[in-house]
Amino acid sequence: MGFFRKKVMPSGNVDYIIVGLGNPGRQYENTRHNSGFLALDLFAEKHNVKINRIKFKGICGDLKMGDKRLLLLKPQTFMNNSGQSVTEAMSFYKVPPERVIVIFDDISLPVGRIRIRQKGSDGGQKGMRSIIYLSGSDQFPRVKIGIGAKPHPDFDLADWVLSSFKKDEITPLKEAIESAVKAVELIVNGDIQQAMADFN
């Protein structure tokens, strides 16, 4: 039923917000910068949830996983303003940064690798920078998905992150996204140390 589903949760009744970062629009669909969207889509698919409710300057879906209630959120503000969407959802549900898991791309990791961090700086990723700046906190658990370094130092960074994955990168990318989904599940269950041990 899309927008009219009865599972919309009242304010203050979400345990975790799972955020996938990316850019809206078909032209960005399978680009490196949209790895967070790809991982969140797989997470939703695995748990049989649709991300189709328009709210918080994004599209979202609701999920009950065990005894935890989750909001899945894909900001539609474009990457560099991701914090507008994330902080709006945090404020509405009164969810602290420690329970907002952010999934995003990382050029310092090769394709096929992921890295879990409990907190820390934005690492140069502008979506994460926006979230930290607008929330005033760097205490967000995050799952970084490797998209590979620029092929040449002079290569424009924006062109690189907005480029598509090459054919030989698709299989390792899929494996990384599957690992990211498992890592998020572990973090939601309170096992972030296990997630770091398994995937870092």
Buried (B, 14 or more C-beta within 10 A) or exposed (E): EEEEEEEEEEEEEBBBBBBBBBBBEEEBEBBBBBBBBBBBBBBBEEBEBBBEBEBBBBBBBBBEBEEBBBBBBBBBBBBEBBBBBBBBBBEBBEBEBBBBBBBBBBBBBBBBBBBBBBEEEBBEBBBBBBBBEBBEBBBBBBBBBBBBBBEEEEEEEEEBBBBEBEEEBEEBBBBBBBBBBBBBBBBBEEBBEBBBEBBE
